[in-house]
């Protein structure tokens, strides 16, 4: 985690915090939800990402494909979920149940409480 950085991106919805490193984007934190760990600030290595986020929050269609994601720090099921969510076409929606099934764990669509 020594090479991880953080950039702040101003959008019409507030200031987002993006955690990234050389392999890609690891996390995007919504306004008011800072990362648990402090990372050194840096400029975004992906020209145009800040503008694309701003366009997205104004309702414009945006293609996220050019921006690399790094899911290596997540558990296997979460990585599968993230990959499936990224495949949802623009304007489409899917339920948690559908995404869990596509990720190979059809019963994982809802949290189970310990009784």
N, C-alpha and C positions, 0 to 999 in steps of 0.2 A: 504494500500500500504506500510505499515511499514515493512513488511517482504519481500518485493521485493528486488531482487538482480540483478546484471549484471555481465556477464562474457564475456571476449573477446576471440574469437576463430580465430586463424590464419589458413587461407586456401590458396590454390593456387590463389584464386581470391581476396585476401586481408583479412583484419581483420574485422570479423563480430562481432556485439554486440548482445548478447542474454539476454533478460529480462525474469526473471523467479521467481517463489516462490514455496512453498511446494506443491501446487496443479498441477504445470506444467509450461510449456513454454508459455509465453504470447506474445512475439514478437521477431523477428529476424531482426536486422537492417543491411542492406548492408553496405559495406565499404564506408565511407564518409557521412553516414546518421546516425548520433548519435541520441539516444532517446531524446525526448523533455525534459524529466525530468532526473535528475541525480540520479542514484541508487548506493548503496554501492557495491563494487566489491566483488565477492565470487567465489569459485571454483564450477564448475558444479557438481550437485549431481547425474548426469547420466554418469557413466563411459562409455567411448567409443563414446560419442556423437561427440566430437571434431574430432576423427579419422574418424567417419562415414561421417562428412561433408567434410573432406579432400578427402576421397574416392569418394564421390559424385561429387565433382568438378573435379576430374580426370577422370570422365566418368564411374565409377563403379556403379553397381546396389546396392541400399541401401534400407533396410527396415526401415521405420520410426515408425512403430507400437509400439515399446517398449518405445517411448518417449512421455510422457503425454503432452497434450496441454490444456491450460486453456483459454477458450474463454469467460469467465464470464464478462469481461470488455467491450465486444463488443455489439453493437445493435443486436437485434434478427435476422434481415436479414443477417447481416455479419456473425453471428454464423452459420446460415444455409448454406451460401455460403462456408465457411471454411470447414464444414463437407462434403459437396458435392465434393469439390476440393480434399479432402483427399481420396475420393473413386475412383479417376481416376486411372486406372491401369497403371503400369509401361509401358512406351513407347507409351501410348495413349495420345491423345490431345482432348480437348473439347473447343468449342467456349464459349464466355461470354453468348451468348444467351442460349445455352444448359444448362449451369450451373445455370443461373437465373431461367430457367423453372424447373429444378430439385429441386431448393431451394424453389419452390412454388410461384415465382413472375416472370412469363414469360415476363412481360413488363419492367422489371428492368434491362435489358441487356445493356441499353445505358443511359447515363446521359441526363436529360432533361434540356434545358436552359429556363430561365424565359424570356419571351418576353413581 
